[in-house]
Amino acid sequence: MDSFEIKTIERKRKGLPRKTGMPLLIVILFVLAGSGALFFRSIRIDTVAEIIKDNGVIKVLFLLKKKKQLLSSSVLFYYPQNKCGAVFTIPGNTGKRYDALKQRIDRIDAVFAECDLQAYRREAEILLGQPFSFTVEITLDSLYALADLLGGLRAFVPKNIAAEDKSGERLLMPLGTIELESEKVRTYADYIFGSENEAGAQARWQDLVMSLLNALSENQHLIRDKHAFSLIANCMTTDLNRNDLQHLLAEITELNFNRLTPQTITGDIQQAGVKSLLFPYYQGQLIKDIIKQTLDTLVLPAEVSRSFVLEIKNGTTRRGLARDTADLLPNIGYDVPRVRNADSDE
């Protein structure tokens, strides 16, 4: 007879209850764990349904990456009530002092490479002056898989391409807008177009993201299909659960992405050591103001005209500031018939 049995018999003889501390502790831990899970769910980020119920704008950060390299970063602002939207891209070389890099002046994509997604998201929110609702990450390999599932992605090829895929098969792509299946998407993403600079490459990757969103819009039945949606969801990393991701994609694909031209941050290119950085105009206040105006325009009632006519004058010593500002405005309801220099810089 072991010591546990002896102690149990002695307790019975003395009329004492058996020790139940450990089972009771386990029950308490289970109760606390369940309460914690319920509490966590109660403070989870707003779901798509909650944003729509509150008559809010959905703000989604879309990231295209290759391992730790951030290829494309863009934010979709979508107002479900009238199905209007706008897209702003964040160039990887956008420069400022970043808290995540201990106040170092650097590129914003350095935050993604050196820190993590949450640090990058916080810096992007500060840069644009807006909190984001959700984040969706897609790798290049996942993009190729999605291209197969969706029957290809439409892209503009700026010159004739003759290249080889990984198997050595020769690929030909003519100049113009064409449908790219998986391997051609890979070639298009990796191909170096002559003297193309970094901005050109990022614009090409951004075009692939927009093409993906447009392909999802044209294949909404796949989002509603349980099996097909599972394949789509497996290609995305997000802070949403499966049901909310399905709801999000069903909502935003109501947009006509073919008619949506992404806007981007504008600024001055300056050297910071060996790096060429894009410093947003007016210490970043211009892009914040434009995005705020964009959101105000998105939520206008349908019967209110979204067309405003502006003349933009450059009253600063910065060349091209009026033109760069004008490029941001047409998609948010402004007609800019002309830009010119102001009579003075006061």
Order of alpha helices (4+ residues) and beta strands (2+ residues): alpha-alpha-alpha-beta-beta-beta-beta-beta-alpha-alpha-beta-alpha-beta-beta-beta-beta-alpha-alpha-alpha-alpha-beta-alpha-beta-beta-beta-alpha-beta-alpha-beta
